[in-house]
């Protein structure tokens, strides 16, 4: 079980990297680009919850 959680940790780090790359250089008033941040966030939350339960 610990091996699976360790493997999913890399997926969460990848989602974080994608999120940070998306948010880099965005102007403060333009929120249209921020609609693409939801899938990595929800995927990371699902992985974390599944790993704890």
N, C-alpha and C positions, 0 to 999 in steps of 0.2 A: 504494500500500500504506500509506503514512504517513497518508493521509486516512482510511482505514478504521480504523486504530488510534486516531486522534484522535477519531473518532466513537464508538468503543467506550469511550473514556475517560469520556465523559459517562454511559454506561450504568453503569460502575463507580461513578462518583460518586453516581448515583441509588441504586444498591444500598447504598452506604455510608450515605447519608442515611436510607434506609428502616431499615437496621440500627440506627443510632443513635437514631432515633425510637422504635423498638421497645424498646430497652434503657433508655431514659430513664425514671427513676422506678420501676424494678423493685426490689422488696425483695430482700434478699440471699439469703433462704432459699427463695424460690419459683421453681423452675426450669421450670414448665409453660409459661410464656410464651416461654421461650427455644427451644422447638422450632420456632418460626417463623423463626428466624434462619438456618437451614441453606440454604433455597433461594437467598436473595441471595448467601450466601457461596460456594456451589458455582457459581452463575452467574458470579460475579466471577472465581473461580479458572479456570473454563473459558475465559472471555474473555481472561484474561492469558496462559494457556498457549497458546491458539490464536494470539494476537498475536505471541508470541515464536518459535513454531515455523514 
